[in-house]
């Protein structure tokens, strides 16, 4: 989840869903306020169990370790090997759409409309133009609250929302350089947004599970527009910091890219990595199914 959240366009929520821990994650997060009250009453053991603390701490440790270790690698890949990176995650998200959609037992008109609405919303987010967001601490706090909501939604990337807010490079730089002030304020915003949004999403899954799953599947399908590996940037925006942000991009078919560049080896690598991404999802799904049978 940590590695996925670093990449603009990929959601850690997708990984949580296909690995079979999504409902447990939402329940654990939603239980945190009640667990805090138990802790204040001195009921430490009950609070620990109510919050699923072992699960959350293990998951959080993995996410933080992944972000800290992959931040520099992902930055390098985005700059030097973007097609390889996007290809891997395109295959991963594409096959994930199938596995999430498979959770819907019966596709009615309402579910199809929900699926279409989710697809359209995610597609629009991928083509939205970047905006200017402040770098003051209050803005960083609210950016964290907004981004974390996307990070737990399959298909919508919190990193990409940060990119649209013009804060992706700023936050990533703070993580790489361990600027604790910025990191702590951003994390506080994430915590508040996560506690509020997880309760809403949990309630929706409990009351309208299949409609909600249809929307989430649409989110994932619509996000593929951002992950398409072969593209050509038509217009760049240079920010005051010198960072370049793609404003308009043209999608290319693989054969068009091959005709323009003649780099057949890069095309073969992209297809191979897309298959690797799909294979990773398949492996996670099989592992999740085996875990359910043994638990």
Beta strands, then each sheet from edge to edge (+ up, - down):
strand 1: 231-238
strand 2: 244-251
sheet 1: 1+ 2-
end
